[in-house]
Amino acid sequence: MGQKYAKLSLSAGMVVAVERVRERLQRAAEALEAAGIAYTVVGGAG
């Protein structure tokens, strides 16, 4: 995660990592939708 997150606890670091993945997935979904490409997201929590 780099120096920016070096002082976070393990659990806080995991929360940051999960949020970064969610943000990346959101950007990917938006790009696919804008291009008119059908997609499916598989997996996830819950």
TIDO-218030 format. One record per residue (C-alpha): residue number from 1; residue in three letters; x, y, z. Coordinates in nm, 3 decimals, always signed. Layout:
<atom num="NUM" residu="Ala" east="X" north="Y" up="Z"/>
...
END
This chain:
<atom num="1" residu="Met" east="+0.000" north="+0.000" up="+0.000"/>
<atom num="2" residu="Gly" east="+0.298" north="+0.229" up="+0.027"/>
<atom num="3" residu="Gln" east="+0.424" north="+0.473" up="+0.287"/>
<atom num="4" residu="Lys" east="+0.092" north="+0.653" up="+0.303"/>
<atom num="5" residu="Tyr" east="-0.062" north="+0.357" up="+0.487"/>
<atom num="6" residu="Ala" east="+0.245" north="+0.229" up="+0.672"/>
<atom num="7" residu="Lys" east="+0.120" north="+0.330" up="+1.018"/>
<atom num="8" residu="Leu" east="-0.225" north="+0.172" up="+0.991"/>
<atom num="9" residu="Ser" east="-0.312" north="-0.133" up="+1.197"/>
<atom num="10" residu="Leu" east="-0.359" north="-0.457" up="+1.010"/>
<atom num="11" residu="Ser" east="-0.739" north="-0.435" up="+1.026"/>
<atom num="12" residu="Ala" east="-0.741" north="-0.070" up="+0.918"/>
<atom num="13" residu="Gly" east="-0.509" north="-0.158" up="+0.631"/>
<atom num="14" residu="Met" east="-0.746" north="-0.434" up="+0.523"/>
<atom num="15" residu="Val" east="-1.039" north="-0.191" up="+0.526"/>
<atom num="16" residu="Val" east="-0.842" north="+0.050" up="+0.307"/>
<atom num="17" residu="Ala" east="-0.747" north="-0.231" up="+0.068"/>
<atom num="18" residu="Val" east="-1.108" north="-0.349" up="+0.033"/>
<atom num="19" residu="Glu" east="-1.228" north="+0.006" up="-0.029"/>
<atom num="20" residu="Arg" east="-0.964" north="+0.051" up="-0.300"/>
<atom num="21" residu="Val" east="-1.082" north="-0.269" up="-0.471"/>
<atom num="22" residu="Arg" east="-1.444" north="-0.150" up="-0.455"/>
<atom num="23" residu="Glu" east="-1.346" north="+0.184" up="-0.608"/>
<atom num="24" residu="Arg" east="-1.153" north="+0.011" up="-0.886"/>
<atom num="25" residu="Leu" east="-1.447" north="-0.219" up="-0.958"/>
<atom num="26" residu="Gln" east="-1.682" north="+0.080" up="-0.971"/>
<atom num="27" residu="Arg" east="-1.457" north="+0.255" up="-1.226"/>
<atom num="28" residu="Ala" east="-1.434" north="-0.062" up="-1.435"/>
<atom num="29" residu="Ala" east="-1.812" north="-0.109" up="-1.430"/>
<atom num="30" residu="Glu" east="-1.867" north="+0.253" up="-1.533"/>
<atom num="31" residu="Ala" east="-1.624" north="+0.215" up="-1.823"/>
<atom num="32" residu="Leu" east="-1.791" north="-0.106" up="-1.941"/>
<atom num="33" residu="Glu" east="-2.137" north="+0.050" up="-1.919"/>
<atom num="34" residu="Ala" east="-2.022" north="+0.360" up="-2.109"/>
<atom num="35" residu="Ala" east="-1.886" north="+0.134" up="-2.383"/>
<atom num="36" residu="Gly" east="-2.208" north="-0.068" up="-2.397"/>
<atom num="37" residu="Ile" east="-2.033" north="-0.388" up="-2.294"/>
<atom num="38" residu="Ala" east="-2.234" north="-0.641" up="-2.095"/>
<atom num="39" residu="Tyr" east="-2.059" north="-0.772" up="-1.784"/>
<atom num="40" residu="Thr" east="-2.123" north="-0.971" up="-1.469"/>
<atom num="41" residu="Val" east="-1.951" north="-0.936" up="-1.132"/>
<atom num="42" residu="Val" east="-1.907" north="-1.269" up="-0.956"/>
<atom num="43" residu="Gly" east="-1.829" north="-1.316" up="-0.590"/>
<atom num="44" residu="Gly" east="-1.822" north="-1.069" up="-0.308"/>
<atom num="45" residu="Ala" east="-1.904" north="-1.052" up="+0.058"/>
<atom num="46" residu="Gly" east="-2.243" north="-1.130" up="+0.195"/>
END
